[in-house]
């Protein structure tokens, strides 16, 4: 308006979306340290995937973690419910899990930008 800058505070997630940079585990750590500590860090430890599979009593698959706004797990990618997380695809799972945790509830709004 009138050539003057408009101060517009944006969250780090929105800024990353605007510049086309993906969110990552570090964003989760900054925005929700508890989720990072309880859902991400254990999988980064040696043997963490095996330990989690034992706790779950079934193999971990490519589905999201239930949240207050999305209480039902959702596939992180098409066919994710049937795709088992392995040590080979664990980095992809963590990337998709973090992206879904941070963005799934605001995905519609992000697409409007």
Backbone torsions as a table, in degrees:
resi	resn	phi	psi	omega
1	UNK	NA	115.7	178.0
2	UNK	65.0	23.3	178.7
3	UNK	75.6	9.4	178.6
4	UNK	-95.6	142.4	177.3
5	UNK	-65.2	146.7	178.8
6	UNK	-107.6	111.3	179.2
7	UNK	-67.6	122.1	-177.1
8	UNK	-137.0	100.4	180.0
9	UNK	-70.5	131.6	179.3
10	UNK	-125.1	144.1	177.5
11	UNK	-70.3	157.8	177.4
12	UNK	-57.9	-34.0	179.0
13	UNK	-65.3	-43.1	178.9
14	UNK	-65.1	-42.0	177.7
15	UNK	-59.5	-45.2	178.9
16	UNK	-62.2	-41.5	179.8
17	UNK	-62.2	-43.9	-177.9
18	UNK	-61.3	-40.4	-178.2
19	UNK	-90.3	2.2	175.6
20	UNK	77.2	22.6	179.6
21	UNK	-98.0	132.4	-178.6
22	UNK	-73.0	151.3	173.0
23	UNK	-75.7	159.2	-178.0
24	UNK	-145.7	-175.0	-177.4
25	UNK	-61.1	-32.3	179.5
26	UNK	-65.9	-36.0	176.1
27	UNK	-63.5	-41.4	177.9
28	UNK	-62.7	-44.3	-179.7
29	UNK	-58.7	-41.2	-179.1
30	UNK	-71.8	-39.7	-173.0
31	UNK	-90.1	-28.4	179.1
32	UNK	-147.8	79.1	-177.3
33	UNK	-56.7	-32.9	-179.4
34	UNK	-66.4	-46.6	177.6
35	UNK	-60.1	-44.4	-179.9
36	UNK	-59.9	-47.0	-177.3
37	UNK	-65.6	-38.3	-173.7
38	UNK	-92.7	-26.6	-174.9
39	UNK	-112.8	-25.4	-176.5
40	UNK	-102.4	-54.0	-175.9
41	UNK	-53.8	-44.8	179.9
42	UNK	-57.8	-33.5	-179.7
43	UNK	-76.6	-18.3	178.8
44	UNK	-83.0	-18.6	179.0
45	UNK	-74.4	150.7	176.3
46	UNK	-60.3	126.8	-179.0
47	UNK	79.4	3.5	-177.0
48	UNK	-62.8	-38.1	179.9
49	UNK	-65.3	-44.2	178.4
50	UNK	-62.2	-42.3	179.2
51	UNK	-61.7	-43.8	180.0
52	UNK	-65.9	-40.2	177.6
53	UNK	-60.6	-38.2	177.5
54	UNK	-66.1	-42.8	179.1
55	UNK	-62.8	-43.3	-179.4
56	UNK	-73.0	-20.8	-175.4
57	UNK	63.3	24.5	174.5
58	UNK	-165.3	159.0	-179.8
59	UNK	-67.9	142.8	175.1
60	UNK	-67.6	138.8	178.7
61	UNK	-125.0	172.3	-175.9
62	UNK	-79.2	66.6	174.4
63	UNK	-127.9	156.1	-178.4
64	UNK	-74.7	166.7	174.8
65	UNK	-89.4	134.0	178.5
66	UNK	-59.6	141.3	176.3
67	UNK	-126.7	173.8	-179.8
68	UNK	-60.5	-41.9	-178.5
69	UNK	-83.4	-22.8	178.3
70	UNK	-130.2	80.0	-173.7
71	UNK	-71.0	-17.8	178.4
72	UNK	-98.2	130.0	177.2
73	UNK	-59.7	144.5	178.8
74	UNK	-122.9	149.7	178.2
75	UNK	-62.1	135.7	179.0
76	UNK	-78.7	-19.3	173.7
77	UNK	-156.7	162.5	-178.5
78	UNK	-55.3	130.7	-178.7
79	UNK	79.1	8.3	-175.3
80	UNK	-61.2	-32.1	-178.9
81	UNK	-63.3	-27.1	179.7
82	UNK	-99.4	2.6	-178.2
83	UNK	-100.9	117.3	-178.3
84	UNK	-80.3	137.9	175.9
85	UNK	-78.3	127.1	178.3
86	UNK	-120.3	172.3	177.3
87	UNK	-62.7	-29.8	-179.8
88	UNK	-71.7	-39.5	-177.4
89	UNK	-101.5	7.2	179.4
90	UNK	-57.3	-43.3	178.1
91	UNK	-58.5	-39.9	178.3
92	UNK	-66.5	-42.9	177.7
93	UNK	-57.7	-47.7	-178.7
94	UNK	-63.0	-39.7	178.0
95	UNK	-62.1	-47.4	-179.2
96	UNK	-67.5	-38.7	178.9
97	UNK	-62.1	-46.5	-179.3
98	UNK	-65.6	-42.2	179.0
99	UNK	-62.0	-44.8	-179.8
100	UNK	-65.1	-42.3	-178.5
101	UNK	-62.1	-41.6	-176.7
102	UNK	-83.6	-30.9	-169.0
103	UNK	-115.6	-17.4	-173.0
104	UNK	-60.5	-34.7	-177.6
105	UNK	-79.5	-13.5	179.0
106	UNK	-121.5	12.0	-176.4
107	UNK	-57.1	-43.3	179.6
108	UNK	-58.8	-45.3	-179.8
109	UNK	-65.7	-40.1	179.3
110	UNK	-62.1	-38.8	-179.2
111	UNK	-66.9	-19.0	178.5
112	UNK	-78.6	-13.1	-177.8
113	UNK	-74.6	NA	NA
